[in-house]
Amino acid sequence: MEWNATLALGAFLVLFGSVYVFRHRRAIADFGQDKDFDAKQRDFLVAQHRRRLLTSGLLIFTGPLIPALYYAMDPLRNVALFTFLLLTLLVLLTAIALLAVGDMMSNRFLRSDLNIKRAETELKRRMLEQELAKHQELKQAWLNENSRANGKPLSD
């Protein structure tokens, strides 16, 4: 029963990792050619998906370790193999966790950059709105002083 559960968990991790490897490879190709981002953002996003690609690859490698570890542990067939597999699994899980934390922390860079650009765009929008309102007031004042009711200027 437990053997089947470890095989299912291992197969799930391999499948999960494989799907995400495919998605991250496609995202790297898409971001590498996307002209909507500037070079700095594009490089950041490509590097981010490469880190995620590495994490997915480690998940794929972790999948077969779980049933192998259970096989070595079951009646403790080989203590050296069990110890090696256990340490390898722990190192891989630590690496996956560190990569995930690093990815989470690196997102702050992109968010802060986007927040700065959003603030700049909002400031430009407000300035343009103020300038438009000023020109509309001047136009309305000019029309009120220099035109007839039909909108044609007084040139007589």
N, C-alpha and C positions, 0 to 999 in steps of 0.2 A: 504494500500500500504506500509506504513512505517513498519507496523507490520510484513509483509512478509519479508521485507529487514532485520529487526533485527533477525527474525528466521533464515534466510539464513546465515547471518553473524555468528550467534551463532553456527549453524550447521557446518559451514566451520571451525570455530575455534576448535570445538570438533573433527572433522575429521582430521584436520591438526595436532592437538596435539596427537591424537591417533596414527597416522602414525609415528610420531616422537618418541613417547613412545616405539613403537615396534622396530624402528630402533636403538634407544639408548640402549634398553635392549639387543638386538642382538650384538651391538658393545661392550657392557660391557662384555658379555660372550666371544666374540672373543678376545678382548684385554687381558682378564684375563688368557687366555690359550696360547697367542702368545709368543713364545720363541725368536722371532727376536729382541724384545726390552729387555733392562736390567730392573731390578726390579723397579728402580726409574722411568723410563719412563712409564712402564706398570702401576704403581700405579697412576702416574699423569694422564694418559689417562683414566683410570677407574674412577678416581675422577672427571675428566672433563665431562665424559658422565653421571655420576650420577647427576652433576649439571644441565646438559642439560635435563636429565630425569625429574628433579624437575621443570624446566622451562616449559617443555611440559605438565606436570601435571597441572601446574598453568594455562596454556592456555586452557586445557580441562575444568577446573573449571570456567574460565572466560566466556566460550562460553554460558552457560545457563543464566549467569548473565545479559547479554545484553538484551535479550528479556524480562526477568523478570523486569529489570529496566525500560524498555519502558512500560511494562504493568502497573507498579506502577506509572509511570509518566503521562500516557496518559491523564486522566482527574484529575490527582493528587488524586488517590483513597485513598492512605494511605501515609501521609507525613513521618511517622516514618519508614515505610518499604522502601520508596523511598530513604530517607536519609541513612539508613543502607546499602541498596544495592549500592548506589552511593559511599559511603565511602569504602565499601568492594571492589568494582571495582577499585577505585583509589589506594588502598593499593596493590591489586594484580598487577596492571599495574606498580606500582613503584617497587614491588619485581621482576617482570619479567625484567624490565629495569636494575635494579641493578645486577641481576644475569647475564644478557647479557654483561654488562660492565665488571663485574668480570671475566667472561669467556674470553672476549677479552683481558683483561690485563694478565690473567694467561697464555695465549698462548705465551707471550713474554718469559716465562721461558723455555718452550719446544723449541722455535725457537733458543734462545741463546745457549741452550745445544746442539742442533743439529748443530749450526754454529761452535761451538768449536770442536765437533767431526769431522765435515767436514774439518776444518782447520788442525786438527791433521792428518787426512787421507791424505790430500794433501801434507803435509810436509813429511810423510812417503813415499808417492809415489815419490816425488822429490829426496829424499835421495836414494831410491832404483834405480831410473833411473840413478843418478850420479854414484852409485856403479857399475851398469851394464855397463855403458859407460867406466868406468875405467878398468873393467875386459876385456871388448872387445878390448880396446886399447892394454892392456898388451898381450892378446892372439894374436892379429894381429902382434904385434912387435915380439913376440916369433916365430910365424909362418914365418915371413919374414926373420929372422936371422937363424933359425935352420931347415929349410925345403927346399926341392927341389920344382921344379915347379909342381910336381904331388902331393904335400902335405905331402909326407913321410919325416920323419926326416933324417938328415945327421948323420948316425951312423957308417960310414965306417972308 
